[in-house]
Amino acid sequence: MAAGAGAGAGAGAGAGTLGRADLLAAASRIAPYVVRTPLLRGPVTAAHGTELLLKAEHLQLGGSFKMRGAANAVLALGAARVVTGSSGNHGIALARIARTLGIRLTVVLAAGALPSKAAAIRALGADTVQVGGGVAEREERARALAAERGAVLVPSSDHPLVVAGQGTVGLELLAAAPDTETVYVPTGGGGLLAGLCLAAADHPVRVVGVEPALTPRYARSLAAGHPVRLPPCATVADGLRGQSPGAVPYPVIRDRVDELIAVGDAEILAATALLHRLGVDAEPSGAVALAGALRAGRRERAVAIVSGGNTPARLHTPHHGRTSATTHTLIRTETKEPTP
């Protein structure tokens, strides 16, 4: 267990502001704009046998789980003009929903943003602004632009509506596989991990966050007992390069996460290649949770969230944001509604 982590650790600084009702409201609000992604059979390993499943968020509209939080925020806020900072997938998701709703969108990108993701954002009709430096500089510029333009700022993770939207992944997962013992969650800004923590608040499932070893901001923060800021990094998991925990996700994660695991770039790339061999078109950020499950090596009924599939090849194909058939084995479709 990570220092400072655990279901019972600390007073609920964040737990009182967000809860299951917010996730259920988000699920209802975004239903017309997202798909209920399936569970797929994972790789057969010595530790997991055949009991490791994959939550296929790479098949989500827009190519990642980010569509959930983006849609929940813009639909609830009703803004005509939006600014965000993004590594790419959040910007793609917002651009897609903005085009649908007629919203003017500006996406601020850090220096290391992938050109293929920046091009996809622009192709969807949004404006992009690129800044020097890392995620911290990106977020500072996004805040300034929103203030200058009278726009609503929709962060990629640090917003209650975004976290609630991401939490619908957990509602679906636990409704489809209630006997799951551990869920492995890729962790960057922390929106998805916080959402899973909320979905699992009253469930015995273990929630394990998996961070790139080059930027373990949540592990360092929980060990320190307060949020800490790390320098910019260039991990291959481009969507997980956040430098510090978000004010909204941090207390939720602190009070519920069971463990944080760090995985190196070589492990991330190996997990990505393994998924590709299995017919799962994940990007490196989307393979981080599997890398964590493989590193943990626990014999358990587990689910690893494949959080995104916006590879350069996929982004260069027409209609890249649509779900597509997979050659992988479908285990369970998400037909059972989460219970209130």
Disulfide bonds with the S-S distance in Angstrom:
none
